[in-house]
Amino acid sequence: MTEPIKDDVVDLLTRQHNEIRSLFIKVTQAGGKEKREFFADLVWLLAVHEATEGEVVHPMARKEIDDGDEVIEHRLEEEQDAKEALAELHDLGVDHPEFRTKLLALAEAIAAHATYEEDEEFRFLRERVPPGLLQEMAGAVEAAQARVPNRERVEADKSTDATPADAPLAIFEHVHDAVREWRLRDR
């Protein structure tokens, strides 16, 4: 009996791109408490997704794809703009009159960013990086993301000093720390 093939990092991150698109739609269609919850989920997923890409995927892409430095520098600029926009949205709050307009602008920018990643980065990684290493990278992404408290974990365990899931910049820092610890432990 053969063991099922584990998703690789490209599968994982592409699936997250789709989840992010779905969450943008849910935030724009929801209201009240549900809107705040969907936005908290969106903030968490965007933050952990981009941070783990920056720590795990982009370094490999720099080495493995043609013009890797240039491609990744463009992605990092887009990601920095998204971090700033996400923090601004968080600070505004979902009930602010400008929230929807700024959210839609961010959704458009993130969709373009995801397309560039899939076309200019993920495709080449799939072609040039051994499948086992891509699966190992997925494990690193999953391990780092599992260490970052999400809204449900913070609400379930109020006794911890976990960072709330709606603080975007703190989530990015949590992920960076988790990946660094994974590298030290597993390398």
VEXMIKOL-710079 format. One record per residue (C-alpha): x, y, z. Coordinates in steps of 0.05 Angstrom, whole numbers, always signed. Example, Ala and Ser with C-alpha at 12.3 -4.5 7.8 and 13.67 -1.06 7.14 Angstrom:
BEGIN
+--------+--------+--------+
|      x |      y |      z |
+--------+--------+--------+
|   +246 |    -90 |   +156 |
|   +273 |    -21 |   +143 |
+--------+--------+--------+
END
This chain:
BEGIN
+--------+--------+--------+
|      x |      y |      z |
+--------+--------+--------+
|     +0 |     +0 |     +0 |
|    +29 |    +68 |    -20 |
|    +29 |   +127 |    +27 |
|    -13 |   +186 |     +2 |
|    +28 |   +242 |    -28 |
|    +34 |   +300 |    +20 |
|    +20 |   +370 |     -5 |
|    +81 |   +410 |    -22 |
|    +92 |   +483 |     -5 |
|    +64 |   +506 |    -73 |
|     -1 |   +467 |    -61 |
|     -6 |   +495 |    +10 |
|     +7 |   +567 |     -8 |
|    -38 |   +565 |    -70 |
|    -94 |   +537 |    -27 |
|    -82 |   +595 |    +22 |
|    -86 |   +645 |    -35 |
|   -156 |   +617 |    -50 |
|   -175 |   +621 |    +24 |
|   -152 |   +693 |    +27 |
|   -194 |   +711 |    -34 |
|   -254 |   +678 |     -1 |
|   -244 |   +715 |    +64 |
|   -241 |   +782 |    +28 |
|   -309 |   +766 |     -2 |
|   -337 |   +744 |    +66 |
|   -313 |   +808 |   +100 |
|   -346 |   +852 |    +46 |
|   -412 |   +814 |    +51 |
|   -417 |   +807 |   +126 |
|   -438 |   +856 |   +179 |
|   -430 |   +867 |   +254 |
|   -395 |   +814 |   +295 |
|   -389 |   +766 |   +236 |
|   -353 |   +819 |   +196 |
|   -304 |   +831 |   +253 |
|   -291 |   +756 |   +260 |
|   -280 |   +746 |   +185 |
|   -233 |   +806 |   +185 |
|   -194 |   +777 |   +244 |
|   -188 |   +711 |   +206 |
|   -166 |   +749 |   +144 |
|   -113 |   +788 |   +183 |
|    -87 |   +724 |   +214 |
|    -83 |   +685 |   +149 |
|    -52 |   +742 |   +109 |
|     +0 |   +755 |   +163 |
|    +21 |   +683 |   +173 |
|    +18 |   +669 |    +98 |
|    +63 |   +727 |    +78 |
|   +110 |   +718 |   +136 |
|   +121 |   +644 |   +123 |
|   +131 |   +658 |    +49 |
|   +184 |   +709 |    +67 |
|   +220 |   +661 |   +113 |
|   +213 |   +595 |    +76 |
|   +195 |   +605 |     +3 |
|   +227 |   +670 |    -20 |
|   +298 |   +650 |     +1 |
|   +293 |   +586 |    -41 |
|   +263 |   +624 |   -100 |
|   +320 |   +674 |    -98 |
|   +368 |   +616 |   -111 |
|   +328 |   +573 |   -158 |
|   +292 |   +619 |   -207 |
|   +321 |   +662 |   -262 |
|   +328 |   +734 |   -239 |
|   +308 |   +709 |   -169 |
|   +333 |   +771 |   -133 |
|   +293 |   +818 |   -177 |
|   +230 |   +776 |   -175 |
|   +232 |   +769 |    -99 |
|   +248 |   +843 |    -88 |
|   +183 |   +860 |   -126 |
|   +144 |   +810 |    -84 |
|   +174 |   +838 |    -19 |
|   +154 |   +909 |    -39 |
|    +83 |   +885 |    -52 |
|    +82 |   +848 |    +14 |
|   +107 |   +909 |    +52 |
|    +52 |   +952 |    +20 |
|     +1 |   +899 |    +40 |
|    +27 |   +896 |   +112 |
|    +19 |   +972 |   +118 |
|    -50 |   +971 |    +87 |
|    -71 |   +914 |   +132 |
|    -46 |   +950 |   +194 |
|    -83 |  +1013 |   +171 |
|   -148 |   +974 |   +161 |
|   -139 |   +942 |   +230 |
|   -130 |  +1011 |   +261 |
|   -190 |  +1039 |   +224 |
|   -236 |   +983 |   +246 |
|   -290 |   +949 |   +205 |
|   -342 |  +1002 |   +220 |
|   -301 |  +1061 |   +193 |
|   -332 |  +1094 |   +132 |
|   -268 |  +1084 |    +91 |
|   -259 |  +1011 |   +111 |
|   -295 |   +980 |    +52 |
|   -260 |  +1022 |     -1 |
|   -192 |  +1008 |    +29 |
|   -208 |   +935 |    +38 |
|   -227 |   +928 |    -36 |
|   -163 |   +963 |    -57 |
|   -123 |   +915 |    -14 |
|   -161 |   +855 |    -42 |
|   -144 |   +877 |   -112 |
|    -70 |   +886 |    -94 |
|    -67 |   +819 |    -59 |
|   -100 |   +784 |   -118 |
|    -48 |   +813 |   -165 |
|     +8 |   +794 |   -117 |
|    -17 |   +723 |   -112 |
|    -20 |   +717 |   -188 |
|    +52 |   +742 |   -194 |
|    +75 |   +692 |   -141 |
|    +41 |   +634 |   -175 |
|    +67 |   +654 |   -245 |
|   +136 |   +680 |   -229 |
|   +155 |   +641 |   -167 |
|   +115 |   +579 |   -152 |
|   +116 |   +551 |   -223 |
|   +192 |   +553 |   -224 |
|   +199 |   +524 |   -155 |
|   +156 |   +465 |   -176 |
|   +200 |   +455 |   -238 |
|   +268 |   +463 |   -204 |
|   +263 |   +442 |   -132 |
|   +260 |   +367 |   -114 |
|   +190 |   +345 |    -92 |
|   +216 |   +322 |    -24 |
|   +245 |   +390 |     -9 |
|   +180 |   +424 |    -29 |
|   +144 |   +378 |    +19 |
|   +194 |   +394 |    +74 |
|   +183 |   +468 |    +61 |
|   +108 |   +456 |    +69 |
|   +123 |   +424 |   +137 |
|   +163 |   +485 |   +157 |
|   +106 |   +531 |   +137 |
|    +54 |   +489 |   +174 |
|    +98 |   +484 |   +236 |
|   +109 |   +560 |   +239 |
|    +35 |   +575 |   +226 |
|    +14 |   +526 |   +280 |
|    +54 |   +565 |   +332 |
|    +20 |   +631 |   +319 |
|    -41 |   +641 |   +363 |
|   -105 |   +651 |   +323 |
|   -169 |   +684 |   +346 |
|   -200 |   +618 |   +369 |
|   -138 |   +597 |   +410 |
|   -134 |   +665 |   +444 |
|   -208 |   +663 |   +461 |
|   -203 |   +591 |   +487 |
|   -144 |   +605 |   +532 |
|   -150 |   +674 |   +562 |
|    -98 |   +655 |   +615 |
|    -41 |   +659 |   +564 |
|     -5 |   +722 |   +544 |
|    -13 |   +703 |   +471 |
|    -15 |   +759 |   +421 |
|    -85 |   +773 |   +397 |
|    -99 |   +749 |   +327 |
|   -120 |   +818 |   +304 |
|    -52 |   +852 |   +313 |
|    -22 |   +843 |   +244 |
|    +50 |   +865 |   +257 |
|    +54 |   +822 |   +319 |
|    +32 |   +761 |   +279 |
|    +86 |   +773 |   +228 |
|   +138 |   +775 |   +283 |
|   +110 |   +711 |   +315 |
|   +117 |   +674 |   +249 |
|   +188 |   +699 |   +238 |
|   +207 |   +675 |   +307 |
|   +173 |   +607 |   +296 |
|   +210 |   +595 |   +231 |
|   +277 |   +615 |   +261 |
|   +265 |   +565 |   +318 |
|   +246 |   +511 |   +267 |
|   +310 |   +524 |   +228 |
|   +353 |   +519 |   +291 |
|   +317 |   +456 |   +316 |
|   +312 |   +418 |   +250 |
|   +376 |   +437 |   +215 |
+--------+--------+--------+
END
